[in-house]
Amino acid sequence: LLDVSTTASGKLTVRPAAGGWYDDFTGFFLYVDIDGDFLVESQVNAGSLTSPDSPPTRPFNSAGLLIRDPEIGSGQEDWVTHNLGFQEMSVATEAKTTRNSLSMLDLLDGPNSGVLRMCKVGSRILLTRQLDGDSGFTQTHDFDRLDLVGPMQVGLAVSGWNSTSSTPNLMVTPDIEARFEYIRFRSITAESECVAP
């Protein structure tokens, strides 16, 4: 159901099973536990299975970063994700904030490859991106999450939702090969570091 492998050049390649991150649903997540203020960054490509440099073709087939409260249970999912790929009807980045297993998302058009960052400064989680062709980082979202203040699970997430409804289409194979060039973590002290070169 899930093929995870590293290539000779050191990339992490993920081909997920159907499913993903929305409301009480969860998907592929490779994480470490982090406390305090931090920046996490990854260079991400969300490609089609048949043409990995081209975008996926199915809805909400995406790859990126996720910050999650480890104190979970049914109806208690609390997390924020920042990903790229084919979203509802176009290739875009997605910002999704989820409280008590209720997700709200926002989409911004852009290519299927680039560098994504998430920064936690106090109770605020900032999302920035430098996608292919961009000259620098741009902040796209700022979430005030007073509930995400303790040690967090932070890492790489992939979704193969295959549907525009509130439930995934588990009968269809996702059309995504996610490639992560790297993931980097570091402590930060100011919000401005999230858009710094």
Secondary structure, DSSP 4 states (H G I P E B T S, - for coil): --EEEE-TT--EEEEPPSB--BTTB--EEEEEEE-SSEEEEEEEEEE-SS-TTSPP-STTEEEEEEEE-S---TT---EEEEEEEE-SSSEEEEEEEEETTEEEEEEEE--SEEEEEEEEETTEEEEEEEETT-SS-EEEEEEE-TT--S-EEEEEEEEE---SSSS--TTS----EEEEEEEEEEE-SSGGGGS--
